[in-house]
Amino acid sequence: MWRALAIGLGLVAAPFAAFPAAAETGAAGEDAGPFAYVTVVGAPGDGDQALTAALARELAARGLKLASSFQANVYEVQGTVRIAPAAKGKDSVTIVWVVLGPDGTQLGITRQAKAIRKGSLDRKWGNAAIAAAAAAAEDIDKLIPR
């Protein structure tokens, strides 16, 4: 699925791809709704915090309750960011989101990839985190049973 997303930091609006993997569904969560704990590692600058906060907001807007720590009966969303040099003054950003059930079973994976201006995410992620989280949340939400 491709979406045109404004990526801030002086970048032109461009697609940030989210590629969902097949999801395994388990038993439905509590009547009160499922809880999710989000973590992100590997992003430069404020990316870990910015992506975590942005995805948490997106998931909350979709009805998931947020957990402040991983515990029993909580789904875990683990984000891993990799940035590698690309051609012509660009970096290649890849974000892999892994969704785990409360029992630790992997429910699915969503991958995102984008070419950006080299070094543009070295400090503040800003709108790039919001755009990436919005694209990923749609697929992540489908992996968490209701």
MARTORPA-669338 format. One record per residue (C-alpha): residue number from 1; residue in one letter; chain; x negated, y negated, z. Coordinates in nm, 3 decimals, padded with zeros to 5 digits. Each point is the difference from the previous one (the first is absolute). Last residue first. Example, Ala and Ser with C-alpha at 12.3 -4.5 7.8 and 13.67 -1.06 7.14 Angstrom:
2
  num  residuo  cadena       xx       yy       zz
    2        S       A  -01.367   00.106   00.714
    1        A       A   00.137   00.344   00.066
***
This chain:
146
  num  residuo  cadena       xx       yy       zz
  146        R       A   01.050   00.764   01.909
  145        P       A  -00.311   00.166  -00.146
  144        I       A  -00.316  -00.205  -00.053
  143        L       A  -00.143   00.049  -00.350
  142        K       A   00.244  -00.240  -00.169
  141        D       A  -00.112  -00.284   00.229
  140        I       A  -00.360   00.055  -00.112
  139        D       A   00.097  -00.054  -00.364
  138        E       A   00.174  -00.334   00.054
  137        A       A  -00.254  -00.102   00.262
  136        A       A  -00.291   00.030  -00.247
  135        A       A   00.108  -00.281  -00.233
  134        A       A   00.092  -00.236   00.284
  133        A       A  -00.322   00.084   00.187
  132        A       A  -00.217  -00.076  -00.305
  131        A       A   00.176  -00.332  -00.059
  130        I       A  -00.020  -00.108   00.365
  129        A       A  -00.365   00.101   00.025
  128        A       A  -00.085  -00.191  -00.320
  127        N       A   00.197  -00.299   00.132
  126        G       A  -00.248  -00.054   00.283
  125        W       A  -00.307   00.225  -00.038
  124        K       A  -00.247  -00.237   00.164
  123        R       A  -00.376   00.057   00.003
  122        D       A  -00.163   00.238  -00.250
  121        L       A   00.320   00.033  -00.202
  120        S       A  -00.110  -00.218  -00.294
  119        G       A  -00.347   00.156  -00.005
  118        K       A   00.012   00.103  -00.366
  117        R       A   00.321  -00.115  -00.171
  116        I       A   00.255   00.280   00.025
  115        A       A   00.070   00.334  -00.170
  114        K       A   00.290   00.184   00.159
  113        A       A   00.084   00.347   00.129
  112        Q       A   00.270   00.136   00.230
  111        R       A   00.048   00.356   00.121
  110        T       A   00.293   00.147   00.190
  109        I       A  -00.036   00.327   00.189
  108        G       A   00.252   00.241   00.146
  107        L       A   00.153   00.171   00.300
  106        Q       A  -00.326   00.120   00.158
  105        T       A   00.090   00.203   00.308
  104        G       A  -00.129  -00.152   00.323
  103        D       A   00.299   00.109   00.211
  102        P       A   00.147  -00.352   00.000
  101        G       A  -00.024  -00.002  -00.379
  100        L       A  -00.296  -00.143  -00.185
   99        V       A   00.004  -00.256  -00.283
   98        V       A  -00.328  -00.062  -00.183
   97        W       A  -00.049  -00.337  -00.175
   96        V       A  -00.296  -00.024  -00.238
   95        I       A  -00.108  -00.349  -00.098
   94        T       A  -00.236  -00.046  -00.294
   93        V       A  -00.162  -00.330  -00.089
   92        S       A  -00.223  -00.024  -00.309
   91        D       A  -00.225  -00.304   00.008
   90        K       A  -00.049  -00.234  -00.294
   89        G       A  -00.286  -00.207  -00.136
   88        K       A   00.013   00.151  -00.350
   87        A       A   00.016   00.371   00.084
   86        A       A   00.095   00.155   00.334
   85        P       A  -00.169   00.010   00.339
   84        A       A   00.175   00.215   00.261
   83        I       A   00.249  -00.081   00.273
   82        R       A   00.156   00.279   00.204
   81        V       A   00.291  -00.048   00.238
   80        T       A   00.148   00.274   00.218
   79        G       A   00.354  -00.030   00.136
   78        Q       A   00.141   00.242   00.255
   77        V       A   00.376   00.005   00.059
   76        E       A   00.095   00.201   00.308
   75        Y       A   00.350   00.118   00.079
   74        V       A   00.085  -00.011   00.369
   73        N       A   00.181   00.271   00.199
   72        A       A  -00.289   00.043   00.247
   71        Q       A  -00.256  -00.281   00.008
   70        F       A  -00.202  -00.224  -00.229
   69        S       A  -00.018  -00.349   00.144
   68        S       A   00.193  -00.327  -00.025
   67        A       A   00.293   00.174  -00.167
   66        L       A   00.208  -00.184  -00.257
   65        K       A   00.363   00.081  -00.071
   64        L       A   00.084   00.082  -00.357
   63        G       A   00.302  -00.175  -00.149
   62        R       A  -00.129  -00.116  -00.339
   61        A       A  -00.091  -00.345   00.134
   60        A       A  -00.205   00.180   00.267
   59        L       A  -00.191   00.179  -00.278
   58        E       A  -00.084  -00.328  -00.173
   57        R       A  -00.105  -00.168   00.325
   56        A       A  -00.225   00.295   00.096
   55        L       A  -00.147  -00.005  -00.351
   54        A       A  -00.093  -00.368   00.033
   53        A       A  -00.145   00.040   00.351
   52        T       A  -00.215   00.302  -00.093
   51        L       A  -00.109  -00.160  -00.328
   50        A       A  -00.106  -00.322   00.173
   49        Q       A  -00.177   00.178   00.287
   48        D       A  -00.207   00.232  -00.219
   47        G       A  -00.048  -00.270  -00.264
   46        D       A  -00.144  -00.271   00.226
   45        G       A  -00.328   00.006  -00.190
   44        P       A  -00.076   00.330  -00.169
   43        A       A   00.245   00.292   00.003
   42        G       A  -00.119   00.339   00.122
   41        V       A   00.270   00.089   00.248
   40        V       A   00.378  -00.047   00.026
   39        T       A   00.237   00.120   00.273
   38        V       A   00.381   00.013   00.016
   37        Y       A   00.211   00.171   00.267
   36        A       A   00.356   00.082  -00.102
   35        F       A   00.316   00.068   00.200
   34        P       A   00.304   00.171  -00.151
   33        G       A   00.355  -00.108   00.062
   32        A       A   00.213  -00.016   00.315
   31        D       A   00.174   00.324  -00.102
   30        E       A  -00.338   00.172   00.027
   29        G       A  -00.178   00.121  -00.308
   28        A       A   00.123   00.234  -00.271
   27        A       A  -00.171   00.334  -00.038
   26        G       A  -00.277   00.031  -00.255
   25        T       A  -00.057  -00.137  -00.345
   24        E       A  -00.301   00.068  -00.216
   23        A       A  -00.086  -00.286  -00.228
   22        A       A  -00.158   00.017  -00.343
   21        A       A  -00.262  -00.265  -00.055
   20        P       A   00.090  -00.359  -00.062
   19        F       A  -00.213  -00.218  -00.230
   18        A       A   00.008  -00.364   00.100
   17        A       A  -00.149  -00.241  -00.250
   16        F       A  -00.081  -00.361   00.070
   15        P       A   00.109  -00.189  -00.310
   14        A       A  -00.130  -00.352  -00.059
   13        A       A   00.065  -00.356   00.109
   12        V       A  -00.322  -00.193  -00.070
   11        L       A  -00.250  -00.014   00.281
   10        G       A  -00.074  -00.321   00.187
    9        L       A  -00.005   00.168   00.339
    8        G       A   00.358   00.110  -00.043
    7        I       A   00.117   00.329  -00.157
    6        A       A   00.341  -00.082  -00.141
    5        L       A   00.152   00.331  -00.099
    4        A       A   00.128   00.125  -00.333
    3        R       A   00.118   00.354   00.063
    2        W       A  -00.106   00.329  -00.151
    1        M       A   00.140   00.338   00.096
***
